[in-house]
């Protein structure tokens, strides 16, 4: 608003004492002060209200006016309630420094003027932003033209709000490139994401206030417009968030509604990006369906050749492939299609933020920086995230292409490593899962052919089971952690495995069902104790003679001798394969 509008208002009790030629100056804010030097609290464009408590002698006016003039204030308004008429030395100083001067009637409180200016300025800026939001909403309806980056830019430039769009685990998706705000430090992003997911887990689904160091952030959830089978709290584990460096708890309703409009725009971009992943999901699903169904290797290879250029554009040779398997489990619940959908979203998020993921760099090259602008297709994080993630029942499975190492097409570059897979996402996800939920991940070795994919899938599943045996809400294991016999088992044909385990274990299972004899648990404990009678008996809390009876029954039912290494090994492998 302009100074002229203030003077023309009949309710503010303002009288112009000097500076009529400057009445077209714009007022961007208001400040009340009686400090001798208020410059550190001024950013320019303010109407400064003062009761003149700083003035003890005429020369004080010169110093005060010089300071506020250098700070770029719009005007000065002196109250008459305490000291009576405005002194002439102040009028003269304002004239010398070209600072418009008003007197404020003793019948008008400074709070009345402050409220009027704040309401007018906020309304004007809100109107500008609302117009932009509306314009971009129309643009986004027909496609991603422009995107929400321009709105974030307006938040920074016109409303002095620094804002960022963060993924559920704290990856910065937008903000620094458009608003002029510095990129958020990793520890700040981790703290904000952890606080957000902890709030979601406990049912606090709306906007929230988080303090990091000396800065207050307001977090606004970005709700997807696509219906989800997940309940609100679990859906929140994959939710984007708009982080604003300001305390929104005392904002007027109009400004809060404005931020809601911004989050709706960002939600359109989120849904568009999620729809873009559907092609990759379908590719992964088709390949893995062929692998699981035992389709001929030539058919699987043909599907891989079609998927390679789409998942890893520009590769000069056929890529290597890795498999990542993920599962989400909740205490007291059986994994289901619904938890599999959640696992898929979390696996996509983990891969996007992983330090060792995506086959996105040569082995001798550094990781690419994360994208910081939602608006450009070349900058999207999925342009660097080539993994195709699908859902197989209660599991999420990622098919990750890896380029051949530079100058050596016999080896894969940038291979996924379980140790670096979870990375910065671990702490926020742990906060969101709490004590009731778990995310476990397994990573296979790299393979270069369709024939190796079946083994890689089984290997990743075995690794995930290793991860599930560890404590913690988010755990991962790689193929390096599997014993040598586990590496061989995935390559044994299914019919051979079924026949082998049935011949050895089915008689024991039938006997256990009829007599509740616990022969299978006894066999497992005996092998885990390396055939030691005393250790095994102590572990099972049995007398050694009872243990000898059970082992004798196992040998009688199977025709095997548990004192022979070969028979011990057969039982060990049968138990692992079952």
N, C-alpha and C positions, 0 to 999 in steps of 0.2 A: 504494500500500500504506500501512498505518497503522503508527505507531510501536509499537503494542502487538504487532504481528506480528514486528517486529524483536526485541523483548525476549523474546518467547516462543520464538524460534528457539534451539535449543541449541548451535548451531555457531559463533555470531558472537562469543561471549565478551563480551557486553554486560551491564553492571550499572547499574541505575537509581540515580542519586544525588539526583534531585530532579525534580519536575514530573509526579508520578503522575496528576494530574488532567488532563493534556494528552496522554495517550497515544493519544487518538483522532485526533490530527492526521494529515493525509495527507502522506506523503513522495513528492515528485515528482522527486527527483534526489539526487545525492550529490556532495560536493566535499571534497577534501583540501587543507588550507592551513596554513601557518605565517606568513602575512602578518599584520602588525598591523591592516591595514585591507583585508579581502578584498571589500568591498561591491561593487566594480565587476564582480566575477565572479559575483555572486549575483543570481538573479531571483526568489527566493522558493520556499519549500517544500523546500529541501534539508536533508539531514542533513550537517552540517559535521564533518569529521574533522580533528583537530589534535593534533600532538605537543607543543604548548605552547612551541615555540621562540621565540614572540613574547613570552613572559612573562619579564621580567627583575626585576619588583617586584610586590608585591600589587596596587598601583593599576592595573597594566596589565590586570588581569582586568575591571575595571569598564568601561574603554574598549572592550575587545574585544567583550564581551557586548552592550554597548549598540549597537555597530555591526551585529552580526549580527542582533540583535532587530529593529532598524529595517529591515533588509533582508528580514524576513519568513521567516527560516529555520524549519524544522520542529523542529530540535533540534541539540544540540551533543554530540559524543562525543570525550572526551579520552583519549589513549593513555597507558599506564603504562610503556611499554617504556623510555623514556629518563629520565624524571624521577621515576618511582615513583608513589605514590598522588596522586590529583588534589588540589590545594591547596584549603583551605577557602574562601579568598577567591573562587575561581572558582565554588564551589558557591553561595556567598552571592549573587554577582552574578547568576547564572542565576535564582535564586529571585526576586530583585527585578524582573527583566525578564521573568519567566514563560517562560523558555526551558528546556525539558526537558534534563537533563544525564545523559549516560551515561559510564561509564568503560569502556575497552577493554582487555581482558586483554593482557598482554605476549606471550602465546602466539598471539595472533591478529593477522595482518597487515591493515593498512588495505585492501589490495588485495582481500582475501577479502570484506570487508564491501561494498566498492564493487561487486564483481562480482555479489554476491547482490542488491543493491538494483537495479542496472541491469537484471538479468535479470527480476526481479519486476515492476518498473515497465514495462519494454518489453513484457513478456508481457501485462500487464493492458491496456495501451493497444492492443497488437496485437489482442487478443481483441475489444475494442470495435470497432476498425476492421474486423476480419475479419467481424464480425456485420453491420456496415453494408454492406460490400462484397457479402456474400451476399444481404442483403435487396434491395439495389438491382439485383443481377444478376437476381433473380427478377422485379423490376418491369420491367426493361429487356427481359426476354424477351417480355413481352406488349405492349410499346410504350415510348415515351420518358418515361413518368411519372416525375417527379422528376429523372431524368437523373443524370449523374456529378457535378453541382455539389455535392451534399450530401457526397459522399466527399471532394472537394477541400476543402470546408469543414472536415471532420473532420481532414484532414491538417494544416490550419493551426491549428485550435483545440486539438486534443488531442495531436498529435504535434509541435507547434511547427515544422511544415514548411510553408514557403511554396511553392506549386506553381502552375504555369500550363500550359495546353495551347496549343501553338504549331502553326501550319501548317508545311508544309515550308519555306516561305520566311520564316518568322518572324512571321506575323500572330498576334496574341494572340487566341485563340478563347475562352478561359475562364480564370478564375483570380481576377482582381482583384475581381470582383463578389461572390464567394462566400467567399474565404479571408481577406479583410482585408489581403492582401498588396498593396503598391503595384503599379500597372501597370508592366511592364518598359519601360525607356527604349528608343527605337527602335534606338540603337546596340548595346544589349545583345542585343536580339532578333536583329538582323542578325548579330552575332558568333556567337550560339548556333546560328542556322540555318546559317550558313556552315560552322561547325565540324562540325555534324551531317552536312551533305551531303558535305563533304569526306571524312568518315569512311566514309560509305556508298559513295562512289565508289571508295575504296581497299579495300573489302571488310570494314570494321569495322562490323558490323551490329548489335551488341549495345549495351547501355548504355555511356555514356561520361562522362568527367569533363572539364569545361571551366571554366577560371578566367577571369573577366572582372573586371578591377580587383582588388578585395580579396575578391570573393565567388566561392565555388566552387559550380558548378551540376552536378547529375547529370541526364543526359538519358536518358529511357527511351522507346524507340520504341513507337509505337502500331501494331501489326500488324493490317491488315485481315483479317477472317475470310472475305472473298470471294476465291476463287482468281484469280490474275492470270497472263496469258500472259507477262508481263515477268519477266526474271530478278531476283533479290533486290535487286541494286544499283540497277537502273533503276527498279524498283518503289519503292525508297526515296526517289526524287526527289519523290514525291507523298505521303510518309508524314508523319502528324502525330507530335508528340513531346510527352511530359510532362516539363517542366523543373522540377526541385526544387532550391531553394537550400540544398543540403547536399552533403557529400561522402559518397556512398554506397559508396565503395570498401571501407570497413571495417565496413559494416553486417552484422549477423548474417543468416543465410540466411532466417529467418522474416520479417524486415522487407523484404528484397528480394522475397520471394514476394508479400508484401502489395502492393507497388508494381506487381508484374506483374498482380495482380488488378485494380488500379485501371486500368491501361492496357487490360485486356480490356474493362472497362466502357466506356471511352472509344471503343474500337474499334467497339462496338455502335452508339454514336451516330454515328461516322464512316460506317459502312455504311448506317445509316438515312438520313443526309443525302445520301449518294451515290445511294441509291435514289430519293430525292425529286427528284434532278436528271434522272432518266430520262425524266420527262414532257417536260421542256424539250428534252432531247436528241432525243426522237422528233419533237417539233414542228419543230425546226430541220432535222432530216433530211428530213422530208416537204416542207418549203418548198424546200429547196435541191435536192432530187431533181427537183421540178417545174421549178425554174429551169434546171438543167443539161440536162433532157430537152427543153427548148423547149416546154413545155406552154403552152396559151393563157394570156394575161395574166389573164383573168377567173378562171381556176381558181386561179392563184397568189394573186391578190388575195383570193379567198374564204378561202384557207388562212391568209393573213396576218391577215385580220379575226378569225379564230378564235384565232390565236396572241396577238394584241395584248393583250386583257384578261388573259390568263394570265401573260404576261411583264411587263406594265406595268399592274398593277391601279390603278384609279382615274383613268386618263388620260381627259380630257374629249374628246379628239379622237384620230384615228388617229395613231399614232406615226410618227416617221421611223425609218429603219433604217440601220445600218452593218454592214459585214462585216469581220471580222478573220480572217485566214488564218495558220496557224502550221504549222511543220514542224520535226521533230527529225531531225538527221542524225548518224550516227556514222562516224568515219573507217574506210574500208574496207568499209562496208556500204551496200547499196542501201535507200532508204526503203521501208517495207513497212506492212502493216496493223498490225503490232505497234508500230512506231515511231509510227504514226498514233494509236494508243491512248494512248501516252505523251504525244504532243503535245496531245491533247485534255485530259488531266489538267493539264498545265502551263499550257495556255491558260486553263483555268478558274481556276487559282490566280493567274495574272498579272492576269486581269480582276478578280478579287475584291479584290486588293490595290492595283490601279492608282489613281493620283490622278486620272485622267481617265476612268475607266471606268464602265460599268453604267447610263448614263442615269439616275443616281440622284439628281440634283439639278438644279434649274433653273439657267439660265446665271448668274443673279445670286445664287445661294445657295451657301453653303459645303458642302464634302463632308461626308457623314454620318460620324460616328466608327465605328470598327470595333466589332463586337459583342464582348462580354466575358463572355458566359454561354451555355453550351451548352444550358441547360435550357428556356428560354422560346422558343416558336415565333416570337414577335415580335422576338426578339433575334438570330435566326440570321443568319449573314452572307449566306446565299443570299436572305433576304428583301430585301436591298438589292442583291443581284447578280442582275440580271434577264436577263443574257445567256444565250442557249441555245446550247450548244456541241455540235456533232456531229462525226462522223468521216467523211471522204470519202476512202477509200483510205488513202494515206500522209499525208494532210493533216488537220488539225483546222480546222474552220470555225465561227466564232461569229456568230450572228445577234443583234445588239444593238439593242434598241428605245430610242429617244430621245424624250422628250416634246417637244411643241411648246413653243417659248420662251414664257414667261409673257406673255399679252396679245398674242401674235403667232403665229398658227397657220401662218404661211408659213415659219417658220424653226425649226430644231431647237435645243434647248438641251443643254448638257453634252455636247457632241460629243467623242468619243474623239480623243485626240491621240497620235500615235506617240511623241512626245518624252516624254510622261508615262506611257506605257503600262507599261513594264517597272518603273520606279520602284524601290522598296526590294527588290523580288524579284530584281533583277539580280545583286547580289553573291552571295547564297546559291546561285542557280541556276548561276552561273559556277563556283562551288566544286564543285557536284555534277556538272556536265558535264565539267569539266576540259579537257584539250587534245584529247580524242577526240570530244567531243560538241558540237553546236551547236543552238540554238533560234533560229529566225528568224521574224519576224512582219511582216505587212503589213496596213495599215488603209485602208479605202475612205473616200470621202466619204459624207455622209449623203444618202439618197434617200427620197422620200416616197411611192413607188408601187411596185407589183409590177413594172412595166415597167423600173424602174431597177435591180432587184436583180441582173439578169444582168450588167449593166455594172459594178455595185459588186463582184460576186464576181471578175470578171476584173481589175478595178482593184486589189483587195486582193492578188490573186495576183501581179500585176506589181510591186506595192510590196514584197511579200515577196522577190521575186527581187532587187530593189534592195538590200534588207537583207542578203540572202545574199552579195552582192558585197563587203560590208564585213567588216573583221576583227573578231574577238571571239566569245566563246561565246554571247552573247545580244545580238541586234541587231533593230531594228524600223525600219520606214519607213512613211511615210504618203503619201496620194494627192497631197499638195502637192509631193512630191519627184519626181513623174513628169513627163516631158516632155509637151508638148501632144499630140504624135502618139500617145503611149501612152494618153492619156485617150480618144482617139477610137476606137482599135482595138477595145475591148471591145464597141462598138455595131455593128461590122460583122458581118453574119450569117455563121455558120460556113461555109455552102456557098460564099459569095462569097469568104471568106478562102482556103478550100481551092483553089478554082479559080484565084485570083489567084497564090498562091504556087506552085502546080503549074506554071502556064504559064511563070513566070519561072525557077524554081529546079530543077524536075525534070530538064530537059536537062543542067544542070550536075552534078547528083547522079549521073545515069547515067554521064556521061563520067568523073567522078571514080572511080566504082566500077570502071570498065573500065581506066582508064589511070593511076589514082593521081596525077592531075594537080593536085589541091588547088586547084581553081578556086573552090570556095565560100570557103575561108579567104582566098584571094587577093582575092576580091570584098569580103569583110568588111574586110580590112586596107586596101584601096584607098579604100573609103568612109570608114573611120575616119580616114584620112590626108587627107580632104577633096580627093581626086583628085590629090594631089602624088605625082609619079612617084618623086622622090628619097627622100622620107620613107617611102613605102610600100616601096620596094626595100630601104632600110636596115632597116626593121622586119622584113621577111621574110628578110633576109640573102640577097637575090638581086641579080643584075646587072640594071640597068634594062632592057636588051634582053630578058632573060628575062621580066621583068614585063610588058613591052609585048606579048610573044608570048601570055602567058596572058590578058591583058585582051582582046586581039584574038580569041582563041578564045572567050571569054565572049560577046563581041558577035556572033560568027559563029553560035554555037549558039542565041542568044536573039533575034537580029534587033534588038537594041537598040544604042544608041550611048552609051557612058559619058562622052562629052564633053558630052552634053546634060543639063541640070538635071532635066528631066522623067523621063528614064530613070534617072538616079541616084536620084531620089526613089522611083521605083517599086521599084528593087532594095532600097533602104533599108527601105521598109515591108514588102516581102516577107520580108526576113530577120528583121525584128522579129516578124512574125506567125507565122513558122515556129518 
